[in-house]
Amino acid sequence: MPEKGIEWKGTFYTWNTIRNTRFPGSVLEFCHEWLQNQESFSMKTSGSTGTPKTIELKRQHMAASAELTKELLQPETTDSLFLGINSDTIGGRMILVRAMEWDLAIKVVEAQSNPLNDLNDNHPYTITSLVPYQLSEILKDKNSLKKLSLFEKILIGGAPLDPILEEKLQGLNPLFFLTYGMTETCSHVAARQLNGKQPQKFFHPLQGVRVGINEREALWIETPTSDSHPVQTNDRARILANGSFEILGRLDRTINSGGVKIQLEELEALIAPHLQGIPFYCDATEDSRLGQKLVLILESEPFETKELLLRLKSELPPYKAPKAIIFAPNFEWTQSGKIDRIKTSLQWAKTN
């Protein structure tokens, strides 16, 4: 049987080579550290449980996560993985861990809107992970759709899945699983099969994972992939009698646009200098492609916005510029003198 390893930038490296060679500043360096039995790894959280921060993940928990996914996907020794999402995120890191823990081959490409562009028409890969935005781009291209059909099992995560996009998966060859998890839990702790003979309507916790809700209806998680018991999230949830659960929305002001978590308060501080005192706030509208689309709401009469949007795109961090501007001639305000974002958005979002 051929020795397993990783293909990166057109070169194949066996796991043994990675174990014995350092590759500073590359995705291979993480693999080297893992194969050298490093005990902890620094990861930046995405904001699912609060303000993003850098935390240390233990090797034992990451290995436990790989084992949970193994029970879900039941990989064979002949399977091979494909990594086309951001390898610096917990989702990307855990795909690498699975390849090493399962002793399977993996191909890694730079993340892009359609990662299948880098695959041959008759590629050999059977398992991959995608964010919904990538999936939507793939489904637009007939050649990419053929490549997609060669996979057997595909994990979807990182952002909410639009129901229209989910409907398009019915009848496709791969089994698709929508996942739920976060950096603090070393990737997903629950999954929902989206197609095939037994599609599921709700998330089902993986083996050994328990979930519940607190007095605010916010989901908590007990999992073998974390020391924190429970891991408290800011996601409103409904728990069903059979232990499955449904995510109802966010309790905080973090939005998820195309797999990118955006903290609205932090972004508003960056936008304020560009608006010269105009009252404003950031919000999200539903979008079939991105899940949530970032919008800027101004207390102003309408004006030409092209120049402002271009300036914000050039000045703000990547993927964090508003996609549209909504004008609200009169904001709603609370008794304490704060903008009532909920009432204002309900009143004006559908009129622009």
ABEGO torsion letter per residue (X at the ends): XBBBEBBBGGBBBBAAAAAABBBBGBAAAAAAAAAAGBABBBBBBAGAAEBBBBBBBBAAAAAAAAAAAAAAAGBBAABBBBBABBAABAAAAAAAAAAAAAGBBBBBBBBBABAAAABBAABABABBBBBAAAAAAAAABAAAAAAAAABABBBBBGBBBBAAAAAAABGBABBBBBBBEBAAAGEBABBBBABEABBBABBBBBBGBBBBBBAAGBBBBBBAABABOBBBBABBBBBBAAGBBBBAEBABABBBBGGBBBBAAAAAAAAAAAAGGBBBBBBBBBBAAAGBBBBBBBBBBBBBAAAAAAAAAAABBBGABBABBBBBABBBBBAAGBBBAAAAAAAAAAAX
